[in-house]
Amino acid sequence: MRAITVRDREAGISGLALEDLPHPHAAENDVIVRVHAAGFTRGELDWPATWTDRAGRDRTPSVPGHEVSGVVTELGYGTTGLTVGQRVFGLTDWTRDGSLAEYVAVEARNLAPLPADIDHTVAAALPISGLTAWQGLFDHARLITGQTVLIHGAAGGVGSIAVQLAHEAGARVVGTGRSADRDTVLDLGGHAFLDLENDRLEDAGQVDVVFDVIGGDILDRSASLVRAGGTLVTIVMPPKVQPKDGRAVFFVVEPDRARLTDLAARLRDGRLKPVVGTVLPLAEAPAAFGPGKRTPGRTIIRVREADGRQLQ
């Protein structure tokens, strides 16, 4: 099969290449997914798990990409809950080969059924962003109706989903980003917007929850905005500054089949819309990791046409 690989950590993005790899093996409780579309995170080449397995052993050449949408082609021993031929989407394991390939082995519990009327390209934009947004807002920050949440990077993959979920939950949503993001954030359900390049962050006032995807100085300054009993949640790094009389939480997203199923239902009902930007074929995936021109929405790699035909 064809896959995007990395072999040399020092080479960075320039070390990404399209090559032929053996077809993956379905271990116990695994399924093999024929990939139709895949999502990735640009910072993956800096993650230790991209280069080593759970035991710390080198696992190169490794395949990046941890969001997948496709069709089950094979079941491993003991696998239950999914069937061959079923459309699925979800997360691949951090320490195993990922989704930028024609086939990928995934633990069945990390996947959810994908309704027939949801396009694979849209589904591939949902697992990390959707689960991260939900877990940050509700599992960790315990956001409830009537509270105010400040969402940094509100037009990005995670932020845009967080804005929609928080709005539907009845929270007042203040989004941040660049000036060009204002209309996007307000259209998604934001009640107010702060341009981080021109507005004062402190003008957001006191909030119950800060959801951070930026880190650095923005993360540090946000701690003072959290009112007593509130929560600062970040996915970037453990916070160095704690809110006074509040909590600070750093977390890494976890797979959750039930929540993926719920997110898919929201998408079908029109209550949730992942922002998909550029869609590229597998061969062009290495270029997509570069900084390049900033474009709105997630970049998704489409491996197959809607009818299952392999893209060249």
Backbone as CSV, one residue per row, in Angstrom:
resi,resn,N_x,N_y,N_z,CA_x,CA_y,CA_z,C_x,C_y,C_z
1,MET,0.844,-1.191,0.000,0.000,0.000,0.000,0.879,1.241,0.000
2,ARG,0.305,2.371,-0.424,1.022,3.636,-0.377,0.730,4.351,0.947
3,ALA,1.752,5.023,1.456,1.609,5.740,2.721,2.616,6.879,2.789
4,ILE,2.295,7.886,3.591,3.249,8.949,3.901,4.076,8.488,5.100
5,THR,5.398,8.563,4.996,6.257,8.087,6.072,7.247,9.154,6.525
6,VAL,7.750,8.953,7.742,8.879,9.736,8.251,9.902,8.754,8.807
7,ARG,11.174,9.004,8.523,12.251,8.117,8.967,13.315,8.835,9.784
8,ASP,13.475,10.126,9.566,14.570,10.883,10.166,14.008,12.057,10.953
9,ARG,14.118,11.990,12.271,13.555,13.041,13.126,14.209,14.389,12.871
10,GLU,15.501,14.379,12.572,16.218,15.626,12.356,15.811,16.305,11.055
11,ALA,15.304,15.534,10.109,14.936,16.090,8.808,13.645,16.898,8.857
12,GLY,12.816,16.663,9.890,11.577,17.409,10.018,10.647,17.173,8.839
13,ILE,9.987,18.244,8.392,9.005,18.147,7.319,9.626,17.633,6.027
14,SER,10.882,17.993,5.788,11.540,17.556,4.545,11.737,16.048,4.501
15,GLY,11.594,15.382,5.638,11.745,13.928,5.672,10.474,13.173,5.349
16,LEU,9.352,13.872,5.150,8.110,13.215,4.781,8.174,12.722,3.337
17,ALA,7.708,11.520,3.097,7.779,10.960,1.746,6.624,10.005,1.508
18,LEU,6.240,9.868,0.251,5.239,8.885,-0.155,5.964,7.626,-0.605
19,GLU,5.666,6.492,0.021,6.345,5.259,-0.353,5.426,4.059,-0.173
20,ASP,5.890,2.916,-0.598,5.137,1.673,-0.451,5.509,0.994,0.861
21,LEU,4.500,0.556,1.609,4.694,-0.176,2.852,3.871,-1.457,2.804
22,PRO,4.231,-2.444,3.623,3.407,-3.657,3.692,2.005,-3.334,4.204
23,HIS,1.053,-4.130,3.791,-0.317,-3.990,4.272,-0.338,-4.212,5.783
24,PRO,-1.060,-3.388,6.562,-1.042,-3.538,8.024,-1.692,-4.837,8.479
25,HIS,-1.265,-5.303,9.652,-1.779,-6.532,10.261,-2.807,-6.167,11.328
26,ALA,-3.912,-6.888,11.361,-4.946,-6.658,12.368,-4.639,-7.475,13.613
27,ALA,-4.193,-6.818,14.674,-3.924,-7.496,15.939,-5.248,-7.764,16.666
28,GLU,-5.171,-8.365,17.828,-6.365,-8.663,18.609,-7.144,-7.378,18.888
29,ASN,-8.451,-7.423,18.656,-9.369,-6.291,18.877,-9.164,-5.134,17.898
30,ASP,-8.393,-5.362,16.846,-8.187,-4.355,15.798,-9.194,-4.532,14.669
31,VAL,-9.288,-3.497,13.851,-9.866,-3.622,12.520,-8.887,-2.991,11.535
32,ILE,-8.948,-3.438,10.283,-8.244,-2.760,9.205,-9.249,-1.852,8.503
33,VAL,-8.888,-0.589,8.344,-9.755,0.383,7.684,-9.146,0.766,6.341
34,ARG,-9.935,0.657,5.283,-9.544,1.205,3.990,-9.821,2.704,4.057
35,VAL,-8.766,3.488,4.049,-8.880,4.921,4.319,-9.484,5.648,3.116
36,HIS,-10.508,6.428,3.381,-11.074,7.313,2.368,-10.589,8.749,2.578
37,ALA,-10.498,9.177,3.827,-10.010,10.525,4.123,-9.319,10.501,5.481
38,ALA,-8.348,11.404,5.643,-7.545,11.421,6.870,-7.267,12.852,7.300
39,GLY,-7.170,13.026,8.615,-6.773,14.312,9.163,-5.454,14.173,9.900
40,PHE,-4.749,15.278,10.064,-3.447,15.260,10.734,-3.271,16.555,11.510
41,THR,-2.256,16.589,12.360,-1.888,17.780,13.122,-0.489,18.189,12.706
42,ARG,-0.312,19.449,12.374,0.993,19.880,11.836,2.149,19.659,12.805
43,GLY,1.881,19.639,14.094,2.955,19.457,15.065,3.320,18.014,15.360
44,GLU,2.747,17.067,14.624,2.970,15.648,14.934,4.432,15.228,14.899
45,LEU,5.229,15.857,14.043,6.623,15.440,13.929,7.438,15.805,15.162
46,ASP,6.857,16.603,16.050,7.519,16.941,17.316,7.064,16.036,18.455
47,TRP,6.077,15.186,18.206,5.564,14.321,19.267,6.468,13.105,19.433
48,PRO,6.877,12.761,20.667,7.691,11.559,20.880,7.033,10.298,20.325
49,ALA,5.706,10.200,20.416,5.004,8.994,19.972,5.082,8.782,18.466
50,THR,5.441,9.830,17.716,5.624,9.658,16.274,6.850,8.805,15.990
51,TRP,7.784,8.775,16.925,9.073,8.125,16.679,9.298,6.857,17.487
52,THR,8.580,6.690,18.580,8.792,5.508,19.422,7.458,4.876,19.796
53,ASP,7.492,3.562,20.108,6.276,2.882,20.535,6.081,3.041,22.040
54,ARG,5.107,2.327,22.596,4.807,2.486,24.028,5.978,2.073,24.914
55,ALA,6.823,1.207,24.414,7.979,0.755,25.192,9.204,1.643,24.974
56,GLY,9.060,2.701,24.185,10.177,3.604,23.938,11.111,3.158,22.833
57,ARG,10.719,2.132,22.065,11.566,1.625,20.985,11.288,2.375,19.692
58,ASP,12.350,2.556,18.924,12.215,3.225,17.633,11.214,2.471,16.752
59,ARG,10.297,3.198,16.115,9.306,2.539,15.272,9.282,3.100,13.843
60,THR,10.343,3.785,13.452,10.411,4.295,12.089,10.669,3.147,11.097
61,PRO,10.191,3.266,9.849,9.427,4.396,9.332,8.004,4.416,9.903
62,SER,7.571,5.570,10.358,6.232,5.678,10.922,5.343,6.513,10.017
63,VAL,4.048,6.262,10.121,3.044,6.947,9.303,2.297,7.936,10.186
64,PRO,2.335,9.228,9.879,1.597,10.209,10.684,0.109,10.229,10.342
65,GLY,-0.627,11.110,11.023,-2.067,11.232,10.816,-2.826,10.404,11.830
66,HIS,-3.743,11.025,12.590,-4.458,10.279,13.630,-5.967,10.434,13.569
67,GLU,-6.479,10.955,12.464,-7.921,10.990,12.246,-8.210,10.231,10.961
68,VAL,-9.223,9.386,11.012,-9.492,8.534,9.853,-10.985,8.415,9.617
69,SER,-11.351,8.330,8.357,-12.705,7.980,7.960,-12.581,7.009,6.784
70,GLY,-13.287,5.887,6.873,-13.156,4.891,5.822,-14.101,3.730,6.012
71,VAL,-13.701,2.565,5.514,-14.540,1.376,5.518,-13.742,0.199,6.087
72,VAL,-14.366,-0.566,6.991,-13.722,-1.735,7.591,-13.565,-2.837,6.539
73,THR,-12.340,-3.348,6.406,-12.087,-4.427,5.454,-11.693,-5.739,6.125
74,GLU,-11.322,-5.698,7.411,-10.848,-6.911,8.080,-11.003,-6.728,9.584
75,LEU,-11.348,-7.824,10.268,-11.477,-7.820,11.714,-10.377,-8.658,12.336
76,GLY,-9.740,-8.112,13.381,-8.781,-8.896,14.123,-9.461,-9.870,15.067
77,TYR,-8.676,-10.777,15.630,-9.219,-11.777,16.560,-9.895,-11.084,17.743
78,GLY,-11.112,-11.518,18.068,-11.814,-10.999,19.230,-12.513,-9.671,19.020
79,THR,-12.439,-9.112,17.826,-13.044,-7.815,17.579,-14.562,-7.925,17.520
80,THR,-15.243,-7.058,18.254,-16.704,-7.025,18.258,-17.174,-5.583,18.070
81,GLY,-18.435,-5.443,17.705,-19.045,-4.118,17.623,-18.975,-3.479,16.263
82,LEU,-18.129,-3.999,15.364,-18.022,-3.485,14.008,-18.030,-4.664,13.041
83,THR,-18.357,-4.397,11.770,-18.426,-5.458,10.778,-17.670,-5.061,9.515
84,VAL,-17.240,-6.059,8.756,-16.588,-5.811,7.469,-17.581,-5.102,6.540
85,GLY,-17.087,-4.071,5.857,-17.930,-3.286,4.971,-18.579,-2.084,5.633
86,GLN,-18.420,-1.940,6.931,-19.055,-0.831,7.654,-18.263,0.455,7.505
87,ARG,-18.955,1.576,7.321,-18.326,2.896,7.297,-18.041,3.322,8.742
88,VAL,-16.821,3.797,8.991,-16.412,4.177,10.347,-15.554,5.438,10.300
89,PHE,-15.430,6.074,11.472,-14.490,7.181,11.612,-14.016,7.219,13.051
90,GLY,-12.856,7.861,13.276,-12.354,7.941,14.641,-10.883,8.249,14.701
91,LEU,-10.258,7.839,15.827,-8.858,8.139,16.116,-7.997,6.894,15.984
92,THR,-6.809,7.063,15.418,-5.823,5.986,15.462,-4.956,6.176,16.702
93,ASP,-4.283,5.113,17.099,-3.447,5.157,18.303,-2.251,6.080,18.089
94,TRP,-1.858,6.812,19.146,-0.743,7.769,19.029,0.576,7.085,18.720
95,THR,0.781,5.859,19.213,2.092,5.206,19.104,2.124,4.114,18.035
96,ARG,1.164,4.158,17.106,1.147,3.220,15.996,1.025,4.000,14.692
97,ASP,1.257,3.301,13.571,1.130,3.961,12.283,-0.263,4.553,12.118
98,GLY,-0.296,5.751,11.513,-1.523,6.515,11.443,-2.257,6.419,10.117
99,SER,-3.030,7.454,9.835,-4.061,7.400,8.804,-3.649,7.948,7.446
100,LEU,-2.443,8.502,7.307,-2.019,9.007,6.001,-1.496,7.850,5.162
101,ALA,-2.413,6.957,4.845,-2.083,5.715,4.149,-3.352,5.165,3.514
102,GLU,-3.181,4.198,2.655,-4.351,3.591,2.013,-5.100,2.649,2.951
103,TYR,-4.389,2.076,3.934,-5.010,1.214,4.936,-4.361,1.493,6.284
104,VAL,-5.122,1.310,7.363,-4.569,1.508,8.693,-5.214,0.513,9.658
105,ALA,-4.406,0.001,10.596,-4.912,-0.860,11.665,-5.267,0.016,12.861
106,VAL,-6.485,-0.167,13.392,-6.987,0.676,14.479,-7.693,-0.199,15.497
107,GLU,-7.547,0.130,16.776,-8.339,-0.544,17.798,-9.812,-0.241,17.549
108,ALA,-10.630,-1.261,17.515,-12.041,-1.094,17.184,-12.737,-0.111,18.125
109,ARG,-12.354,-0.100,19.394,-13.022,0.776,20.359,-12.792,2.259,20.072
110,ASN,-11.786,2.576,19.251,-11.484,3.974,18.934,-12.278,4.492,17.746
111,LEU,-13.129,3.642,17.171,-13.898,4.002,15.986,-15.385,3.983,16.289
112,ALA,-16.136,4.784,15.529,-17.592,4.808,15.644,-18.203,4.622,14.265
113,PRO,-19.410,4.088,14.186,-20.078,3.967,12.894,-20.306,5.349,12.274
114,LEU,-20.147,5.419,10.951,-20.353,6.665,10.228,-21.602,6.550,9.365
115,PRO,-22.595,7.405,9.618,-23.818,7.351,8.806,-23.511,7.536,7.323
116,ALA,-24.335,6.923,6.481,-24.101,6.914,5.038,-24.173,8.295,4.415
117,ASP,-24.891,9.221,5.052,-25.062,10.545,4.458,-24.033,11.568,4.938
118,ILE,-22.989,11.122,5.631,-21.902,12.019,6.026,-20.685,11.711,5.158
119,ASP,-20.183,12.706,4.473,-19.032,12.523,3.593,-17.781,12.215,4.408
120,HIS,-16.930,11.329,3.876,-15.703,10.961,4.583,-14.812,12.180,4.834
121,THR,-14.781,13.117,3.906,-13.929,14.294,4.079,-14.345,15.106,5.291
122,VAL,-15.641,15.252,5.494,-16.150,15.976,6.659,-15.882,15.173,7.933
123,ALA,-16.115,13.865,7.873,-15.926,13.014,9.052,-14.485,13.028,9.539
124,ALA,-13.519,13.087,8.606,-12.106,13.073,8.992,-11.689,14.339,9.720
125,ALA,-12.491,15.397,9.619,-12.176,16.648,10.303,-12.747,16.697,11.710
126,LEU,-13.463,15.662,12.106,-14.211,15.727,13.359,-13.578,15.056,14.584
127,PRO,-12.867,13.916,14.462,-12.488,13.190,15.680,-11.652,13.974,16.687
128,ILE,-10.489,14.478,16.308,-9.652,15.187,17.280,-10.297,16.497,17.691
129,SER,-10.749,17.280,16.721,-11.344,18.581,17.042,-12.604,18.426,17.881
130,GLY,-13.476,17.498,17.480,-14.727,17.327,18.194,-14.547,16.788,19.598
131,LEU,-13.733,15.732,19.736,-13.517,15.158,21.065,-12.755,16.114,21.971
132,THR,-11.772,16.824,21.423,-11.017,17.783,22.233,-11.919,18.890,22.734
133,ALA,-12.750,19.426,21.848,-13.655,20.505,22.244,-14.620,20.031,23.322
134,TRP,-15.208,18.857,23.124,-16.173,18.362,24.109,-15.506,18.089,25.458
135,GLN,-14.398,17.360,25.432,-13.744,17.001,26.690,-13.246,18.229,27.434
136,GLY,-12.714,19.211,26.676,-12.232,20.420,27.334,-13.343,21.215,27.978
137,LEU,-14.428,21.410,27.246,-15.530,22.235,27.756,-16.313,21.572,28.874
138,PHE,-16.667,20.307,28.676,-17.638,19.687,29.573,-17.048,18.678,30.548
139,ASP,-16.065,17.872,30.126,-15.469,16.906,31.046,-14.507,17.576,32.021
140,HIS,-13.725,18.532,31.517,-12.707,19.170,32.360,-13.151,20.517,32.944
141,ALA,-13.758,21.375,32.129,-14.170,22.697,32.631,-15.577,22.681,33.224
142,ARG,-16.352,21.646,32.928,-17.711,21.504,33.476,-18.585,22.715,33.148
143,LEU,-18.491,23.174,31.918,-19.265,24.318,31.454,-20.763,24.024,31.523
144,ILE,-21.556,25.001,32.003,-23.007,24.845,32.102,-23.701,26.073,31.532
145,THR,-24.979,25.935,31.320,-25.809,27.016,30.788,-25.669,28.279,31.632
146,GLY,-25.542,29.413,30.945,-25.473,30.696,31.638,-24.074,31.170,31.959
147,GLN,-23.096,30.295,31.843,-21.713,30.703,32.100,-21.121,31.385,30.863
148,THR,-19.975,32.036,31.072,-19.249,32.682,29.975,-17.945,31.939,29.734
149,VAL,-17.669,31.629,28.460,-16.445,30.927,28.101,-15.666,31.759,27.094
150,LEU,-14.362,31.872,27.313,-13.444,32.539,26.390,-12.691,31.455,25.640
151,ILE,-12.846,31.434,24.309,-12.239,30.379,23.490,-11.174,30.999,22.599
152,HIS,-9.922,30.652,22.851,-8.822,31.148,22.017,-8.724,30.314,20.732
153,GLY,-8.309,30.983,19.650,-8.225,30.285,18.377,-9.584,29.786,17.937
154,ALA,-10.600,30.649,18.072,-11.990,30.213,17.921,-12.394,29.873,16.491
155,ALA,-11.583,30.225,15.504,-11.899,29.873,14.117,-11.141,28.634,13.657
156,GLY,-10.281,28.078,14.505,-9.487,26.906,14.143,-10.277,25.619,14.257
157,GLY,-9.597,24.501,14.033,-10.264,23.210,14.044,-10.953,22.914,15.357
158,VAL,-10.219,22.998,16.474,-10.801,22.744,17.792,-11.694,23.904,18.211
159,GLY,-11.203,25.128,18.035,-11.934,26.297,18.502,-13.292,26.445,17.857
160,SER,-13.381,26.186,16.554,-14.661,26.354,15.862,-15.707,25.360,16.354
161,ILE,-15.279,24.140,16.668,-16.207,23.165,17.235,-16.598,23.579,18.654
162,ALA,-15.626,24.063,19.432,-15.907,24.487,20.801,-16.921,25.626,20.826
163,VAL,-16.794,26.571,19.902,-17.755,27.680,19.832,-19.166,27.138,19.626
164,GLN,-19.328,26.216,18.697,-20.657,25.675,18.398,-21.231,24.882,19.573
165,LEU,-20.406,24.058,20.204,-20.882,23.257,21.333,-21.243,24.137,22.523
166,ALA,-20.416,25.139,22.810,-20.682,26.022,23.942,-21.940,26.848,23.698
167,HIS,-22.118,27.319,22.470,-23.319,28.090,22.132,-24.569,27.240,22.323
168,GLU,-24.537,25.995,21.829,-25.702,25.129,21.958,-25.996,24.799,23.418
169,ALA,-24.952,24.776,24.259,-25.135,24.481,25.677,-25.705,25.664,26.449
170,GLY,-25.857,26.804,25.789,-26.439,27.959,26.455,-25.434,28.847,27.154
171,ALA,-24.170,28.733,26.788,-23.139,29.593,27.372,-22.969,30.853,26.523
172,ARG,-22.457,31.902,27.144,-22.059,33.100,26.402,-20.643,32.860,25.916
173,VAL,-20.411,33.010,24.604,-19.148,32.640,23.995,-18.400,33.876,23.508
174,VAL,-17.176,34.054,24.015,-16.271,35.092,23.528,-15.130,34.383,22.811
175,GLY,-14.966,34.657,21.525,-13.907,34.026,20.759,-12.761,34.973,20.506
176,THR,-11.563,34.414,20.318,-10.407,35.232,19.959,-9.775,34.675,18.686
177,GLY,-8.989,35.518,18.042,-8.291,35.121,16.829,-7.760,36.344,16.121
178,ARG,-7.559,36.234,14.814,-7.142,37.361,14.002,-8.368,38.071,13.462
179,SER,-8.179,39.297,12.990,-9.315,40.103,12.539,-10.122,39.394,11.453
180,ALA,-9.439,38.657,10.574,-10.136,37.972,9.485,-11.049,36.857,9.989
181,ASP,-10.879,36.437,11.247,-11.680,35.349,11.802,-12.995,35.823,12.410
182,ARG,-13.183,37.128,12.549,-14.322,37.658,13.298,-15.659,37.118,12.775
183,ASP,-15.907,37.277,11.493,-17.202,36.871,10.945,-17.430,35.376,11.090
184,THR,-16.376,34.580,10.886,-16.509,33.134,11.032,-16.954,32.766,12.433
185,VAL,-16.295,33.350,13.437,-16.604,33.029,14.830,-18.018,33.468,15.191
186,LEU,-18.416,34.657,14.781,-19.763,35.148,15.096,-20.826,34.319,14.380
187,ASP,-20.539,33.905,13.159,-21.494,33.072,12.419,-21.667,31.698,13.057
188,LEU,-20.630,31.199,13.721,-20.700,29.891,14.365,-21.425,29.924,15.707
189,GLY,-21.705,31.122,16.210,-22.423,31.231,17.477,-21.726,32.044,18.536
190,GLY,-20.579,32.632,18.209,-19.903,33.493,19.171,-20.731,34.751,19.442
191,HIS,-20.731,35.195,20.689,-21.456,36.410,21.058,-20.580,37.654,20.969
192,ALA,-19.266,37.446,21.079,-18.316,38.558,20.988,-16.998,38.013,20.470
193,PHE,-16.164,38.916,19.942,-14.887,38.500,19.359,-13.811,39.504,19.727
194,LEU,-12.626,38.982,20.071,-11.457,39.820,20.355,-10.372,39.518,19.335
195,ASP,-9.892,40.556,18.672,-8.774,40.445,17.737,-7.484,40.494,18.552
196,LEU,-6.785,39.374,18.660,-5.604,39.306,19.520,-4.460,40.191,19.032
197,GLU,-4.530,40.641,17.779,-3.471,41.508,17.265,-3.735,42.978,17.543
198,ASN,-4.996,43.328,17.796,-5.345,44.749,17.957,-6.145,45.069,19.213
199,ASP,-6.830,44.095,19.787,-7.635,44.333,20.990,-6.877,43.886,22.234
200,ARG,-7.277,44.423,23.371,-6.702,44.012,24.654,-7.399,42.748,25.132
201,LEU,-6.614,41.722,25.438,-7.180,40.480,25.924,-8.003,40.725,27.182
202,GLU,-7.535,41.641,28.008,-8.200,41.911,29.278,-9.601,42.495,29.099
203,ASP,-9.903,42.991,27.882,-11.237,43.522,27.620,-12.307,42.428,27.609
204,ALA,-11.882,41.188,27.615,-12.845,40.087,27.684,-13.568,40.069,29.012
205,GLY,-12.949,40.671,30.039,-13.548,40.677,31.358,-13.419,39.326,32.043
206,GLN,-14.138,39.164,33.144,-14.079,37.925,33.907,-14.964,36.860,33.260
207,VAL,-14.432,35.647,33.175,-15.156,34.543,32.552,-15.122,33.327,33.467
208,ASP,-16.033,32.406,33.220,-16.065,31.176,34.015,-15.082,30.136,33.504
209,VAL,-14.870,30.138,32.183,-14.001,29.139,31.557,-13.154,29.804,30.490
210,VAL,-11.867,29.458,30.463,-10.998,29.786,29.338,-10.591,28.477,28.680
211,PHE,-10.805,28.385,27.366,-10.381,27.213,26.595,-9.255,27.683,25.682
212,ASP,-8.041,27.180,25.938,-6.855,27.667,25.234,-6.274,26.626,24.293
213,VAL,-5.985,27.065,23.059,-5.292,26.200,22.101,-4.040,26.893,21.562
214,ILE,-3.620,27.981,22.222,-2.512,28.798,21.724,-1.270,28.658,22.587
215,GLY,-1.430,28.724,23.908,-0.298,28.620,24.820,0.467,29.918,24.952
216,GLY,1.681,29.830,25.505,2.563,30.978,25.620,1.992,32.111,26.457
217,ASP,2.261,33.347,26.014,1.836,34.528,26.748,0.320,34.618,26.869
218,ILE,-0.394,34.214,25.827,-1.860,34.254,25.868,-2.386,33.354,26.984
219,LEU,-1.818,32.168,27.106,-2.210,31.252,28.177,-1.923,31.868,29.541
220,ASP,-0.732,32.428,29.715,-0.360,33.013,31.004,-1.287,34.167,31.387
221,ARG,-1.573,35.037,30.451,-2.409,36.213,30.736,-3.866,35.842,30.967
222,SER,-4.273,34.716,30.418,-5.668,34.313,30.550,-6.029,33.879,31.962
223,ALA,-5.042,33.478,32.738,-5.330,32.998,34.091,-6.021,34.056,34.931
224,SER,-5.651,35.319,34.743,-6.231,36.398,35.555,-7.679,36.700,35.168
225,LEU,-8.145,36.157,34.044,-9.511,36.413,33.592,-10.516,35.428,34.179
226,VAL,-10.026,34.363,34.807,-10.904,33.321,35.328,-11.431,33.742,36.696
227,ARG,-12.745,33.863,36.799,-13.344,34.263,38.070,-13.288,33.130,39.083
228,ALA,-13.521,33.436,40.341,-13.448,32.450,41.419,-14.324,31.241,41.103
229,GLY,-13.743,30.060,41.252,-14.468,28.828,40.984,-14.426,28.395,39.529
230,GLY,-13.800,29.212,38.681,-13.741,28.907,37.257,-12.574,28.018,36.886
231,THR,-12.424,27.753,35.570,-11.421,26.805,35.094,-10.713,27.326,33.845
232,LEU,-9.397,27.191,33.853,-8.571,27.437,32.665,-8.172,26.079,32.111
233,VAL,-8.562,25.797,30.861,-8.260,24.519,30.224,-7.381,24.774,29.014
234,THR,-6.312,23.986,28.865,-5.427,24.141,27.712,-5.014,22.781,27.174
235,ILE,-4.769,22.735,25.863,-4.284,21.501,25.232,-2.838,21.654,24.772
236,VAL,-2.201,22.783,25.141,-0.875,23.090,24.622,0.240,22.653,25.563
237,MET,0.125,23.025,26.829,1.187,22.753,27.803,0.623,22.923,29.206
238,PRO,1.257,22.304,30.210,0.812,22.549,31.585,0.943,24.033,31.920
239,PRO,-0.111,24.675,32.419,-0.070,26.117,32.696,0.959,26.462,33.766
240,LYS,1.687,27.548,33.521,2.645,28.039,34.507,1.984,28.988,35.494
241,VAL,0.881,29.591,35.101,0.167,30.536,35.944,-1.205,29.964,36.279
242,GLN,-1.536,29.936,37.562,-2.812,29.385,38.005,-3.827,30.506,38.239
243,PRO,-5.094,30.284,37.889,-6.127,31.267,38.231,-6.266,31.383,39.745
244,LYS,-6.500,32.586,40.220,-6.726,32.779,41.651,-8.098,32.221,42.004
245,ASP,-8.138,31.330,42.951,-9.392,30.710,43.386,-10.071,29.921,42.264
246,GLY,-9.269,29.402,41.335,-9.821,28.604,40.249,-8.916,27.429,39.941
247,ARG,-9.247,26.675,38.890,-8.478,25.503,38.503,-7.790,25.733,37.164
248,ALA,-6.684,25.025,36.956,-6.002,25.008,35.662,-5.806,23.553,35.262
249,VAL,-6.185,23.220,34.018,-6.153,21.836,33.554,-5.465,21.761,32.198
250,PHE,-4.500,20.867,32.085,-3.902,20.509,30.796,-4.309,19.077,30.495
251,PHE,-4.755,18.812,29.269,-5.169,17.455,28.956,-4.849,17.109,27.508
252,VAL,-4.792,15.803,27.254,-4.633,15.262,25.908,-5.914,14.502,25.573
253,VAL,-6.436,14.713,24.390,-7.705,14.108,23.995,-7.646,12.589,24.068
254,GLU,-8.771,11.980,24.440,-8.874,10.529,24.532,-9.964,10.011,23.597
255,PRO,-9.775,8.827,23.039,-10.823,8.248,22.190,-12.106,8.021,22.981
256,ASP,-13.247,8.102,22.290,-14.531,7.930,22.965,-15.576,7.607,21.892
257,ARG,-15.887,6.310,21.722,-16.826,5.911,20.670,-18.203,6.530,20.871
258,ALA,-18.695,6.532,22.101,-20.032,7.066,22.354,-20.111,8.544,22.008
259,ARG,-19.081,9.295,22.337,-19.093,10.728,22.035,-18.957,10.968,20.541
260,LEU,-18.147,10.161,19.846,-18.061,10.291,18.394,-19.426,10.058,17.755
261,THR,-20.149,9.073,18.259,-21.490,8.794,17.741,-22.409,9.988,17.952
262,ASP,-22.311,10.608,19.114,-23.119,11.796,19.409,-22.744,12.960,18.494
263,LEU,-21.449,13.158,18.272,-21.003,14.243,17.395,-21.487,14.030,15.968
264,ALA,-21.472,12.775,15.510,-21.975,12.483,14.173,-23.465,12.790,14.067
265,ALA,-24.213,12.499,15.120,-25.644,12.802,15.125,-25.880,14.308,15.062
266,ARG,-25.067,15.069,15.780,-25.187,16.526,15.729,-24.873,17.050,14.331
267,LEU,-23.889,16.449,13.698,-23.528,16.855,12.343,-24.689,16.584,11.380
268,ARG,-25.303,15.416,11.498,-26.434,15.064,10.631,-27.614,16.006,10.840
269,ASP,-27.822,16.433,12.082,-28.951,17.306,12.412,-28.703,18.766,12.042
270,GLY,-27.479,19.074,11.589,-27.156,20.451,11.258,-26.791,21.304,12.458
271,ARG,-26.590,20.649,13.626,-26.231,21.398,14.837,-24.731,21.590,14.976
272,LEU,-23.953,20.950,14.104,-22.501,21.007,14.185,-21.928,20.987,12.778
273,LYS,-20.932,21.840,12.557,-20.333,21.920,11.231,-18.822,22.066,11.354
274,PRO,-18.058,20.988,11.103,-16.599,21.137,11.051,-16.221,22.060,9.901
275,VAL,-15.237,22.903,10.127,-14.807,23.828,9.082,-13.695,23.159,8.278
276,VAL,-14.034,22.667,7.099,-13.065,22.008,6.214,-12.541,23.041,5.232
277,GLY,-11.220,23.145,5.148,-10.597,24.092,4.233,-10.111,23.390,2.989
278,THR,-8.797,23.217,2.889,-8.185,22.583,1.724,-8.315,21.066,1.787
279,VAL,-8.630,20.444,0.653,-8.663,18.985,0.528,-7.623,18.584,-0.512
280,LEU,-6.674,17.723,-0.108,-5.554,17.353,-0.968,-5.471,15.842,-1.133
281,PRO,-4.895,15.367,-2.239,-4.651,13.932,-2.384,-3.474,13.496,-1.511
282,LEU,-3.355,12.190,-1.303,-2.317,11.647,-0.427,-0.924,12.091,-0.843
283,ALA,-0.646,12.130,-2.137,0.692,12.483,-2.612,1.104,13.893,-2.217
284,GLU,0.136,14.765,-1.969,0.449,16.153,-1.616,0.442,16.408,-0.114
285,ALA,0.271,15.358,0.671,0.226,15.513,2.124,1.508,16.108,2.714
286,PRO,2.719,15.719,2.257,3.922,16.320,2.863,3.937,17.839,2.802
287,ALA,3.509,18.417,1.691,3.504,19.872,1.567,2.524,20.512,2.541
288,ALA,1.466,19.779,2.906,0.448,20.336,3.799,0.956,20.514,5.221
289,PHE,2.052,19.837,5.593,2.613,19.978,6.936,3.359,21.306,7.105
290,GLY,3.766,21.915,6.007,4.539,23.147,6.085,3.700,24.318,6.550
291,PRO,4.356,25.408,6.986,3.621,26.577,7.467,2.758,27.187,6.375
292,GLY,3.345,27.433,5.205,2.592,27.884,4.038,1.674,29.057,4.302
293,LYS,0.701,29.193,3.422,-0.289,30.253,3.534,-1.380,29.833,4.498
294,ARG,-1.744,30.722,5.405,-2.782,30.417,6.373,-4.147,30.399,5.686
295,THR,-4.849,29.285,5.806,-6.174,29.158,5.215,-7.165,28.747,6.297
296,PRO,-8.422,29.188,6.183,-9.413,28.812,7.196,-9.761,27.336,7.115
297,GLY,-10.095,26.744,8.261,-10.550,25.360,8.289,-9.434,24.337,8.283
298,ARG,-9.818,23.084,8.489,-8.891,21.964,8.536,-8.463,21.560,7.141
299,THR,-7.188,21.190,6.997,-6.704,20.564,5.768,-6.915,19.064,5.890
300,ILE,-7.615,18.490,4.929,-7.943,17.068,4.951,-7.308,16.385,3.747
301,ILE,-6.803,15.180,3.970,-6.214,14.379,2.899,-7.242,13.356,2.435
302,ARG,-7.609,13.449,1.163,-8.577,12.503,0.595,-7.806,11.409,-0.143
303,VAL,-7.986,10.182,0.286,-7.245,9.042,-0.264,-8.043,8.339,-1.357
304,ARG,-9.371,8.350,-1.226,-10.244,7.697,-2.202,-11.427,8.587,-2.557
305,GLU,-11.966,8.348,-3.760,-13.183,9.027,-4.180,-14.365,8.483,-3.374
306,ALA,-15.496,9.184,-3.462,-16.677,8.768,-2.706,-17.112,7.349,-3.063
307,ASP,-16.855,6.927,-4.278,-17.255,5.576,-4.705,-16.201,4.527,-4.359
308,GLY,-15.158,4.919,-3.649,-14.130,3.968,-3.232,-12.944,3.875,-4.138
309,ARG,-13.004,4.533,-5.301,-11.865,4.486,-6.206,-10.662,5.194,-5.607
310,GLN,-9.506,4.605,-5.772,-8.262,5.172,-5.237,-7.835,6.382,-6.056
311,LEU,-7.485,7.470,-5.349,-6.985,8.645,-6.038,-5.552,8.420,-6.468
312,GLN,-5.194,8.947,-7.605,-3.828,8.791,-8.111,-2.972,9.985,-7.680
